[in-house]
């Protein structure tokens, strides 16, 4: 009995170490890309790709990364990375009033993470989530002068939320993205 559990524990430690190393490589690569460009479209593309790579573990279905730019009562999809879906949202505006989590992120300047229940959202937002078959999401604010100007969203089609380690690295990525977009 104890030999098998020792082996399982060691195998889990090795796979967690590999995952951590992979995630740190993603953040490092993103840091180089985000600091080397002053072109907003390139920064946004690098940010959403890195968020997707960071939160999509090998062997699981890819997650959907979107950057929403906040403009008054509307949030507009300004960047997206989702190689697993044909649903394209670039340029689509949605009412913030239909999205309670983004409302909270804007009001508190704090991230949120949740399993999705479509009935919590207004019809336009719920329709998009349903069509993309999303089951969970994390939303992180990007702020300038203490005002949220964008929200990075990473959503999954699987039932597992992202890990706390992935969330911490995603927060680092958002900080790098804020700096790059402020330049």
N, C-alpha and C positions, 0 to 999 in steps of 0.2 A: 503494500500500500504506500509507504512513505517514499519509495523510490519513484513511483509513478507521479505522485503529487509534486515531488521535487523537480521532476522533469517538466511537468506542465507549468510550474511556476517559472522555471528558467526559460522555457520557450516563450512564455508571455512577456517576461522581462526583455528578451532579445527582440521580439516584435515591437514592443513599446519603444525601445531604444531606436530601432530602425525608423519607426514612424516619427519620432522626435527629430531625428537627424534629417529625414526627408522634409519635414515642416520647416526646420531651420534653414535648409537649402532654399526652399521656396521664398522665405522672408528675405534671405540674403540676396537672391537674384532680383527680387522685386525692389529691394532697396537700391541696387545698382541702376535698374531701369527707371525708377521713379526720380532718382537724383540726376539722371543724365539727360532728361528732356524738360523743356519748358513749354512744349506744345500740349495744351490741355487734352486733346483727343488721345494722344499717345499715353499720357499719364493715366487717363481713365481706363484705356484698354489694358495697360499693364496692371492697374489696381484690380480690375474685375477678374482678369485672368488669374492673378496671384491669389485672390480670395477664393476663387473656384478651386484652384490647385491645392491650396492650404486645407480647405474643408472637405475635400473629396478624397477619402482614403483609398489606396489601391484595392481593387476588388469590389468596391461598392459603387452604386450608381452615382454618377457625377451630380454635383449640386448646381444650383442656378445662382449666379452672382449678378446683381443689378446695382447700379448707382442711380439714385433718385435725386435730382436737383430740386430744391424747394423754391417755389416762386409763388408767394402769396398763398392762395387756397389750393394751389395745384402742385403736384409732384410729377416731374417729367423724367422718364427713363432716358438717361443721357449716356449710359454705358451698360453693356450686358455681356456676360460670357456664360454660355450654356451649350457645349458641343453635343449634348444628348437630346436636345429638343429643336424642333423646327419652328416653335413659337417665337417670333421676333417682336420685341417691344420697343426697340430704339425709337425715341421721339414721341412715344405715347404719353399723354398726360392723364393723370388720375386725380380725383378729388381727395385731398387729405382728410376731409370730413368723413370719408368712408373707411378710413384705416386707423383704428384706435391705437395700434402699437406705434405707428409713425407719429401720431399726435402726441403720445406720451414721450417718445424719444426727443421730439422737438421741444416739448414743454420742460423736460427735466435735463436735457443734454446728457442723458444716460442711455446705454444700450438696453435692448430687450431681447429675450429669447422665449419662444413659445411653440407648442404644438398648435397647429392651425385647426380652427373650427370655422368653416366658411360662413356660418350664420352670425359671427361676430363682426363681419365686414359689410360694407354697402355693396349694392349689386354689381357695379363695374369692377371693383377690386376683387370681390368673391368670384366673379366670372373668370378673371385672369388666373387667379390661383387654382380654380377648378380645372381650367384648360391645361395648365402646366402640371397638374396632378401633384401639387405641393402638399406636404404633410407637416413640415416644421420650418421655422425660420429664425434667424438672428438679424437684428437691425442695429447698426452702430452709427451714431451721429458723427458728422464731420462739421466742425465749427470754426468760425473765424470771428475774432472779437466777441467771444461768448455767444454767438448767434449761429444756430445750425443752418448751414447753406446746402447740405446734402446728407443723404442717408445711404450707407452701404448695406445692402441686404444680401444674405446668403441663405437660400432656401433648399430644402431637401425633399426628395420624393420617397426616401426611406423613413422608417419610423424613429430611428435613433437621432437624437439631437447631437449637435457637435459637442466635442469634449471640452472640459474647462481649459485644458492646455491649448486646444485649437482656438478657443475664444480669446485667450491671452495673446496668442500670436496674431490673431485677426485684429485685435486692438492696436498692436504695434504697427501692423500694416496700415490701419486707418490713420494713425499718427503720421506715418511716412507720406501717405496720400494727401493729408491736409497740408503738410509742408510743401509738397511738390505743387499742389494746386494753388497755394498762396503765392508761390513764386511766379 
